[in-house]
Amino acid sequence: MLALGLALLLCATAQAAPAAHSAAGRPPGTGIWRAGSYPVGGARPLLFGVRWANGSPAYVAWIDHTTTRLALYPGLQEPPTASLRGPGEVPHAERWRLLATFNGGFKSGAGPGGFLVNGRVDEPLRKGYGTLVAYRDGSVDILDWRGRIAPGMLVLARQNLPPLVWGGRPTARASQNWLWGTTLGGGAAVWRTAVGVTRRGDLVYAAAAGQTASSLAALMVQIGAVRAIELDINPQWPSFIGYGRRGGRDPVKLVPNPQQSAYRYLTPDNRDFFALYTRAGGGPLVPFR
């Protein structure tokens, strides 16, 4: 059954790519992409694909930064110090422009680094840690945090250990298996996820089983990341869900994780997560209403 499911997914991925990917360019990497959400302005802001990494299928996504806005939400329990807790799910008032949701990083008890939403620091940002940030103009980046940016300038910041990819190459620390989280069963090659930024400023995401930090970093470089951080790991947590229609309707799981529903993040969840919205109708803050 697993082989049949993978064959069907690969077949779907090999279908013709949308005619318009974005107004300014196409996603990097080889292979054919497919639509991951409904179109916006005649273009596809989100594309899904499948690659191979370390002998396993890798589920990858490309996000056009010019037509989207990224949001970061606390879950019901993580981080435990969230000053704006919210409902632990995508706010109902914002679902009309929801494009996708995906998993965040490690639990705060694992010491992965800081957490910030709307300029408010809920977990201290640590120097030298890889940090996914979004600015008020909607642009996103991954930084090697040095504390030179005032928190009030940021819409969100999520750290998760040191950078995995820097300057378009895996970092030297990617080969240090002990650094990249406690794994189920104690092995180095497990389900891992990562997010990166391309040279153009778009986001790329990847999730795959059987990955070391080093093989995950190589995968991120393959799909165009010039900087990247690891996100959550182990089989239970990888989630990336696109929505075929506005309102959070027709959810499609990029990551075929049987332990998580396609409606995860549309119902209360204990873990923090990212939401991707269209820019139309959105302001320069993460909306909690």
C-alpha positions as CSV (number, residue, x, y, z in Angstrom):
1,M,0.0,0.0,0.0
2,L,2.8,2.4,0.8
3,A,4.5,1.8,-2.6
4,L,1.1,2.3,-4.3
5,G,0.5,5.5,-2.5
6,L,4.0,6.8,-3.3
7,A,3.5,5.9,-7.0
8,L,0.2,7.8,-7.1
9,L,1.8,10.8,-5.5
10,L,4.8,10.8,-7.9
11,C,2.3,10.5,-10.8
12,A,0.3,13.5,-9.6
13,T,3.5,15.5,-9.1
14,A,4.6,14.7,-12.7
15,Q,1.5,16.3,-14.2
16,A,1.9,19.5,-16.1
17,A,2.9,22.5,-14.0
18,P,0.7,25.5,-13.8
19,A,1.1,27.9,-16.7
20,A,1.9,30.8,-14.4
21,H,4.0,30.2,-11.3
22,S,4.5,33.8,-10.3
23,A,4.7,37.3,-11.8
24,A,8.5,37.4,-11.2
25,G,9.9,33.9,-11.7
26,R,9.7,30.2,-11.3
27,P,10.8,28.0,-8.4
28,P,14.4,26.7,-8.4
29,G,15.4,23.1,-8.8
30,T,14.8,20.4,-11.3
31,G,11.5,18.5,-11.9
32,I,8.0,19.5,-12.4
33,W,5.9,21.3,-9.7
34,R,2.2,21.2,-9.2
35,A,-0.2,23.7,-7.6
36,G,-0.4,23.6,-3.8
37,S,-3.3,26.0,-3.4
38,Y,-5.8,28.1,-5.3
39,P,-4.5,30.7,-7.7
40,V,-4.1,34.3,-6.7
41,G,-4.3,37.0,-9.4
42,G,-3.8,34.3,-12.1
43,A,-0.6,33.1,-10.6
44,R,0.3,30.2,-8.3
45,P,1.7,31.5,-5.0
46,L,2.4,27.9,-3.7
47,L,3.8,24.9,-5.5
48,F,4.3,21.3,-4.3
49,G,6.8,18.8,-5.5
50,V,8.6,15.5,-4.7
51,R,12.4,15.0,-4.8
52,W,14.6,12.2,-3.5
53,A,17.0,12.7,-0.5
54,N,19.1,10.0,1.2
55,G,17.1,7.3,-0.5
56,S,13.7,8.6,0.6
57,P,11.0,10.7,-1.1
58,A,11.2,14.3,0.0
59,Y,8.1,16.5,0.0
60,V,8.9,20.1,-0.9
61,A,7.1,23.4,-1.3
62,W,7.9,26.7,-2.9
63,I,6.3,29.9,-1.7
64,D,6.2,33.1,-3.7
65,H,7.1,35.9,-1.3
66,T,5.6,38.7,-3.5
67,T,2.0,37.4,-3.2
68,T,1.9,36.0,0.3
69,R,2.2,36.9,3.9
70,L,3.6,34.6,6.6
71,A,2.2,34.3,10.1
72,L,3.4,32.5,13.2
73,Y,1.0,31.3,15.9
74,P,1.5,29.8,19.3
75,G,-0.2,26.5,20.0
76,L,-2.2,25.8,23.2
77,Q,1.0,24.8,25.0
78,E,4.0,25.8,23.0
79,P,5.6,28.1,23.6
80,P,4.5,28.1,27.3
81,T,5.2,31.8,27.8
82,A,3.2,33.1,24.8
83,S,1.8,36.6,25.7
84,L,-0.8,36.4,23.0
85,R,-2.0,32.8,23.2
86,G,-4.8,32.8,20.7
87,P,-7.0,29.8,19.9
88,G,-4.1,27.5,18.8
89,E,-5.6,27.3,15.3
90,V,-6.0,29.6,12.2
91,P,-8.4,32.4,13.3
92,H,-11.8,32.0,11.6
93,A,-11.8,35.6,10.4
94,E,-8.6,35.0,8.4
95,R,-9.5,31.7,6.7
96,W,-10.9,33.5,3.6
97,R,-7.3,34.2,2.5
98,L,-5.6,31.1,3.9
99,L,-3.2,29.4,1.5
100,A,-1.3,26.9,3.7
101,T,-0.2,25.9,7.2
102,F,3.0,24.1,8.2
103,N,4.8,22.9,11.4
104,G,7.0,25.0,13.6
105,G,10.1,24.0,15.4
106,F,11.1,22.2,18.6
107,K,9.4,22.6,22.0
108,S,10.9,25.4,24.1
109,G,12.1,22.9,26.7
110,A,14.6,21.6,24.0
111,G,16.3,25.0,24.0
112,P,16.0,25.6,20.3
113,G,15.9,29.4,20.6
114,G,13.6,32.4,20.6
115,F,10.0,33.1,19.6
116,L,8.5,36.5,18.7
117,V,5.1,37.6,17.3
118,N,4.1,41.2,16.5
119,G,7.3,42.6,18.2
120,R,6.7,40.8,21.5
121,V,9.4,38.4,22.6
122,D,8.0,35.3,24.2
123,E,11.2,33.3,24.2
124,P,14.5,35.1,24.2
125,L,16.3,35.3,20.9
126,R,19.7,33.7,21.1
127,K,22.8,35.0,19.2
128,G,24.2,32.7,16.6
129,Y,20.9,30.9,16.1
130,G,19.2,30.5,12.7
131,T,16.1,32.7,12.7
132,L,13.2,32.9,10.3
133,V,11.9,36.4,10.3
134,A,9.1,38.4,8.6
135,Y,9.1,42.2,8.3
136,R,6.2,44.6,8.2
137,D,6.4,45.0,4.4
138,G,5.8,41.2,4.0
139,S,9.3,40.2,3.1
140,V,10.9,37.2,4.8
141,D,14.5,36.2,5.5
142,I,16.6,33.8,7.5
143,L,19.2,35.4,9.7
144,D,22.2,34.4,11.9
145,W,20.8,36.3,14.8
146,R,23.1,38.9,16.2
147,G,20.6,41.2,18.1
148,R,21.0,44.1,15.7
149,I,17.3,44.3,14.8
150,A,14.9,45.8,17.3
151,P,12.1,43.4,18.0
152,G,9.5,46.0,17.2
153,M,10.6,46.0,13.6
154,L,9.6,42.3,13.2
155,V,6.2,40.7,12.6
156,L,7.6,37.3,13.6
157,A,10.8,35.5,14.5
158,R,11.2,31.8,15.1
159,Q,14.6,30.3,15.9
160,N,15.5,26.6,15.8
161,L,19.1,25.8,16.5
162,P,22.1,27.2,14.4
163,P,21.7,27.8,10.6
164,L,21.5,24.6,8.6
165,V,22.4,26.2,5.3
166,W,24.4,29.4,4.8
167,G,25.7,31.0,1.7
168,G,24.1,28.4,-0.5
169,R,26.0,25.5,1.2
170,P,25.4,23.2,4.2
171,T,27.0,24.6,7.3
172,A,29.9,22.7,8.9
173,R,27.7,22.1,11.9
174,A,25.2,20.2,9.8
175,S,27.6,17.2,10.0
176,Q,27.4,17.2,13.9
177,N,24.5,14.8,14.4
178,W,24.3,15.4,18.2
179,L,23.4,19.0,17.6
180,W,20.1,18.6,15.7
181,G,17.6,17.2,18.2
182,T,16.7,14.1,20.2
183,T,15.5,11.5,17.7
184,L,12.9,8.7,18.1
185,G,15.0,5.5,18.6
186,G,18.2,7.5,18.9
187,G,19.3,7.2,15.2
188,A,20.5,10.2,13.2
189,A,18.4,9.5,10.1
190,V,14.7,10.3,11.0
191,W,11.9,12.4,9.7
192,R,13.1,16.0,9.5
193,T,11.7,19.3,8.2
194,A,13.3,22.5,7.2
195,V,12.5,26.0,5.8
196,G,14.8,28.1,3.7
197,V,15.0,31.3,1.7
198,T,16.0,31.5,-1.9
199,R,18.2,34.1,-3.5
200,R,15.1,35.8,-4.8
201,G,13.6,35.9,-1.3
202,D,11.0,33.1,-1.7
203,L,10.5,30.5,0.9
204,V,11.1,26.8,0.4
205,Y,10.1,23.9,2.7
206,A,11.1,20.3,2.8
207,A,10.1,17.2,4.8
208,A,11.4,13.7,4.4
209,A,12.0,10.5,6.3
210,G,15.4,9.0,6.8
211,Q,17.3,12.3,6.9
212,T,20.4,13.3,8.8
213,A,20.9,17.0,9.3
214,S,23.6,16.9,6.6
215,S,21.3,15.2,4.0
216,L,18.5,17.6,4.9
217,A,20.9,20.5,4.3
218,A,21.9,19.1,0.9
219,L,18.2,18.8,0.0
220,M,17.5,22.4,0.9
221,V,20.4,23.5,-1.3
222,Q,19.0,21.4,-4.1
223,I,15.7,23.2,-4.0
224,G,17.3,26.6,-4.0
225,A,17.8,27.6,-0.4
226,V,20.7,30.0,0.2
227,R,20.0,30.0,4.0
228,A,17.9,27.5,5.9
229,I,17.0,26.3,9.4
230,E,15.8,22.9,10.6
231,L,12.2,22.8,11.9
232,D,10.5,20.0,13.8
233,I,11.7,16.4,13.5
234,N,10.5,12.8,14.2
235,P,7.5,11.0,12.6
236,Q,4.6,12.6,14.5
237,W,5.2,16.3,13.7
238,P,5.8,17.0,10.0
239,S,2.8,18.8,8.5
240,F,2.4,21.0,5.4
241,I,-1.2,21.5,4.2
242,G,-2.3,23.5,1.2
243,Y,-5.9,24.6,0.6
244,G,-7.6,24.2,-2.7
245,R,-10.3,26.8,-2.0
246,R,-10.6,29.8,0.2
247,G,-11.9,29.4,3.7
248,G,-9.6,26.5,4.5
249,R,-11.6,24.2,2.2
250,D,-10.2,21.3,0.2
251,P,-7.1,20.7,2.4
252,V,-4.3,18.7,0.7
253,K,-1.5,17.3,2.7
254,L,1.9,17.7,1.1
255,V,3.5,15.5,3.8
256,P,1.7,12.1,3.8
257,N,1.7,11.9,7.6
258,P,-0.9,9.4,8.9
259,Q,-0.5,10.8,12.4
260,Q,-1.8,14.2,11.5
261,S,-5.1,15.2,10.0
262,A,-5.5,17.4,6.9
263,Y,-7.5,19.7,9.3
264,R,-4.6,20.2,11.7
265,Y,-4.3,23.9,12.6
266,L,-8.0,24.4,11.6
267,T,-8.7,22.9,15.0
268,P,-6.8,23.7,18.3
269,D,-3.3,22.2,18.4
270,N,-0.7,22.2,21.2
271,R,2.3,23.2,19.0
272,D,3.2,26.4,17.4
273,F,2.7,26.6,13.6
274,F,3.0,28.9,10.5
275,A,0.1,30.1,8.4
276,L,0.5,31.4,4.9
277,Y,-2.0,34.0,3.6
278,T,-2.6,36.0,0.5
279,R,-1.4,39.6,0.9
280,A,-4.8,41.0,-0.2
281,G,-6.7,42.1,2.9
282,G,-3.9,41.6,5.3
283,G,-2.1,44.2,7.4
284,P,1.5,44.3,8.7
285,L,0.8,42.2,11.8
286,V,0.0,38.6,12.6
287,P,-3.9,38.6,12.9
288,F,-5.3,36.9,16.0
289,R,-9.0,37.8,15.5
